Amino acid sequence: MDLFDVRRDEVIKSAVISGRTTYEDALERFYPLIDRFEEQRKLQRPRFYDRLKKDILAGCIMPSITLAFVNEAMSAEVDIDAISDFIRDNISEGYVLDGMQRLNTLEAASQEDGFDPARPIFVNVIIAQKYDLLLYRMITLNNGQKPMTVRHQVEMLTGNLIGKMVGDGALQNITILKEKETEQNSPKGSFRMVDVASAYLAFLTGGPNNQNSRFIEEKLDEILVGKVMESGLTSEQTSFTDVLTQVDRVSANNIAKDWLRNENNLIGFTLGAKKSNPELSQLTADHFASCIVAFEAAFQAINPSKVNVGKYRRELSLHFIENIDDLKDAREEQLTEVFFELTAN
């Protein structure tokens, strides 16, 4: 691969590289990356891609593809040779951020007579500082493209983020299971991947309420993209990885763990922790569990027949965690009064 330019993207705090390689190299090194995610959308074969295959065989220059990596140190690198070495050594850890369908079409064209493996293909590479910023760029890059929804994109990268944390030994107290794994194993004591993905979506949008059956998926997707772009995500100091680390840490106590396994509580915790992560870090798992006992006692005062319990649980847990430094030793009566004021309208 020939890399010829690198620039710093100050929004997503990433190195952005332009380069060129051959069809042969793209098929050997990039094409396998489209199968990295089990949750990846099924490849589509609309007429456009049949037309593209014919154009490739006729000698067109295929539209460029975008690869991405997550590496904090390399995200600030400006030396082309160092970046080239990094990509070569870490290609198996890359993502196809844009161009999965085109790579699939290229592979199909390579099986036909007349295919020229030496023809050039242009490549953009993003080396992001953290997953959150990579997802931000992925969502804004793919906005308006179908059929991959924002929710699907988040679920896709959540699985890989969790896999990396497990591989690094960062999660000691919790187990996160995909839907098909819960069919074979008892989910008792485990977190569901879909709940963690919902928490990640809340983290990205900066709000607890991202599901609304009154909107068709396409319109809801537009709303979610707007929330992500307006959330101030690119200036956040706390990452979703930091939040999951806190979840794992306090889950050493089973009371805290069981509370966080509830999707609504996890969403509230995730959003609250964006603001209070330093304060949360000062609480032991047992102290946090005692906070949860008080929270639940106060929450029982809410009349479930009068409100949307899930919505209130998300919003009150968000407020509770966001203000944990002030509320960590609050008694049930004090929390009940706080909840009353928050739900009075």
Steps between C-alpha positions, in 0.01 A plus 500: 500500500627844406402766755555857389329734745405518867297768674357546850119501534449729799132405538549128554861541619628257240765459236347495151716350227461489123657223299481258213550131450408234246186292460710195584621647829150623590359151449778339700504735798178705504235262371531261803414792730139512383439174691638625832155554649249220544236772532599653164211567268448256218670603181261657252520445127291775337535581134750774576756245616441278199571806287811576706630146446472545125671838524787349701554238230487776239780689676334759723661650808282378785386761755732515799439302817557608860678289758517580869703405806479590868836581658552798729874533440483470121205739474750785552764361263602712201785291361390314187754219542394433860135495397574265212678261736209518745242417233711213369545349846143557621286452192303218663376752762360738239143577402343572165335829589375568150516272195395157622265454204765622259757252632248222467435606141874514434538144626218387270666676206832327578337168415423614145712489188666830420554608860821701545634458857766769445254785453505768772247561775510809718479462877425730789610390847382639833694422816270608782587577858208298639199297392249774581654736245527226239129428545426871471676512165343171388150624574551836331672333203223247446213736576229456240632168372283196538444238620745540794330701772671706767391245760653218292827688461520551877420134569765396248786694658381430855566131444854569385569744783384241754714234333806721527435577867459130575819423310687768695370359830318826577176328604539284810158507666247497217417277205326643194308258280373541146141401427592167344721419800208545739322224308771254602600640840310623799509880496476503880760738635602609149442821308327490163699646211186673369465686833863611491448620141193697614714660770766585240236660278387708798863598559539609138175697484530649848141407584319206667199471270597363159223250434166613369269258322285790377770588246587285203862380502615740228369809682630376836840450337504864387419609853777284649759630253401855593539420869845350448620801302367746759605308812847651537649151489824616342585714803418238765781406738336174609476217247253214492790270582551700820133452586512125442808482718299661780212258440739210530667641811184557706356169377735331745198549730204287389240758605662758274548245223136390502386863497720583201376197307169683461515680163338819630736521797800434276396780263458741791834395650675543164373853448557603860853363499592728210487785752591328827761242405769646733257499793380148423859383502527597865213271606569140593274235351336447841442871551344525154275204584377679813416799279297272275305359795399855594416583138271199465325570829424854386399386153231276649311814601419567133152382400557268200142544378551874451828511308718332239713308748783424255532865396503618861753236598736613225463866586520463877796263488672748268442783749606280791829391341575843354469646851646203685746715692210688663261204530735213591406512868142623462236315701186353347287795617737751342507314168122466501473877530750548217307259277173671588636836387639354178172328410261769619428634152 
